[in-house]
């Protein structure tokens, strides 16, 4: 199995685990790393409604900084080069939370 095939197989599992409180700590950052350099996986994640799921994390008051960082990084990867994904993020009504996360401190998160 090629690495890209393994990543493609892992994507739906990670997306299902986004809503699982047991895995909530790790999944956003792992998802971010998985899709970071793959337009194919970014499109697949977008088609699977990842923007909505990641945006929901940003609205949870109980989400800690690491979970929010992973969600912001994944959203940044998804929104980097596709206007329709940026529109989905705006429609999710979390743009102020994204901006707040961007200004929240860590320099390496500011690329979102």
C-alpha positions as CSV (number, residue, x, y, z in Angstrom):
1,X,0.0,0.0,0.0
2,X,1.3,3.4,-0.9
3,X,1.5,6.2,1.7
4,X,-1.1,8.2,-0.2
5,X,-3.5,5.2,-0.2
6,X,-3.0,4.9,3.5
7,X,-3.7,8.6,4.1
8,X,-6.8,8.4,1.9
9,X,-8.0,5.4,4.0
10,X,-7.3,7.2,7.3
11,X,-9.2,10.3,6.3
12,X,-12.8,9.0,6.8
13,X,-11.8,7.4,10.1
14,X,-10.4,10.7,11.4
15,X,-13.4,12.6,10.3
16,X,-15.7,10.2,12.2
17,X,-13.5,10.6,15.3
18,X,-13.7,14.4,15.3
19,X,-17.0,14.2,17.2
20,X,-15.8,11.5,19.6
21,X,-14.9,13.0,23.0
22,X,-12.4,10.2,23.7
23,X,-10.3,11.2,20.7
24,X,-11.1,14.9,20.6
25,X,-7.6,15.9,21.9
26,X,-5.6,14.3,19.1
27,X,-7.8,14.2,16.0
28,X,-7.7,17.8,14.9
29,X,-3.9,18.0,14.9
30,X,-3.6,14.6,13.2
31,X,-6.1,15.6,10.6
32,X,-4.2,18.9,10.0
33,X,-1.0,17.0,9.4
34,X,-2.6,14.5,7.2
35,X,-4.2,17.0,4.8
36,X,-1.5,19.7,5.0
37,X,0.3,19.0,1.7
38,X,-2.3,17.1,-0.3
39,X,-4.9,18.9,-2.4
40,X,-6.6,15.6,-3.0
41,X,-7.1,14.9,0.7
42,X,-8.1,18.5,1.3
43,X,-10.9,18.2,-1.3
44,X,-12.0,14.8,0.1
45,X,-12.1,16.3,3.7
46,X,-14.1,19.3,2.4
47,X,-16.5,17.0,0.5
48,X,-16.9,15.1,3.8
49,X,-18.0,18.2,5.6
50,X,-14.8,18.7,7.6
51,X,-15.1,22.5,7.6
52,X,-18.4,22.2,9.6
53,X,-17.0,19.7,12.0
54,X,-13.8,21.7,12.6
55,X,-15.8,25.0,13.0
56,X,-17.9,23.3,15.6
57,X,-14.8,22.6,17.7
58,X,-14.1,26.3,17.7
59,X,-17.5,27.0,19.2
60,X,-17.1,24.6,22.1
61,X,-16.2,26.5,25.2
62,X,-14.7,23.3,26.7
63,X,-12.2,22.8,23.8
64,X,-8.6,23.3,25.1
65,X,-5.9,25.2,23.3
66,X,-4.3,22.2,21.7
67,X,-7.7,21.1,20.2
68,X,-8.4,24.6,19.0
69,X,-4.9,24.8,17.5
70,X,-5.4,21.6,15.6
71,X,-8.8,22.8,14.3
72,X,-7.3,26.1,13.2
73,X,-4.4,24.4,11.4
74,X,-6.7,22.0,9.6
75,X,-9.0,24.9,8.6
76,X,-6.0,26.8,7.4
77,X,-4.9,23.9,5.2
78,X,-8.4,23.5,3.8
79,X,-8.9,27.2,3.1
80,X,-5.5,28.0,1.8
81,X,-6.2,27.7,-1.9
82,X,-9.9,27.2,-2.4
83,X,-12.5,30.0,-2.4
84,X,-15.4,27.7,-1.9
85,X,-13.9,26.4,1.3
86,X,-13.4,29.9,2.6
87,X,-17.1,30.5,1.9
88,X,-18.0,27.4,3.9
89,X,-16.0,28.8,6.8
90,X,-17.7,32.1,6.6
91,X,-21.1,30.4,6.4
92,X,-20.2,28.5,9.5
93,X,-20.1,31.8,11.3
94,X,-16.8,31.2,13.0
95,X,-14.6,33.8,11.3
96,X,-14.3,35.9,14.4
97,X,-13.2,32.8,16.4
98,X,-10.6,32.0,13.7
99,X,-9.4,35.6,13.8
100,X,-9.3,35.4,17.7
101,X,-7.3,32.1,17.5
102,X,-4.9,33.7,15.0
103,X,-4.2,36.6,17.4
104,X,-4.2,34.3,20.4
105,X,-0.5,34.0,20.9
106,X,1.4,31.3,19.1
107,X,3.3,32.6,16.1
108,X,3.2,29.3,14.2
109,X,-0.6,29.3,14.2
110,X,-0.7,32.7,12.5
111,X,-0.5,31.2,9.1
112,X,-4.2,30.3,9.3
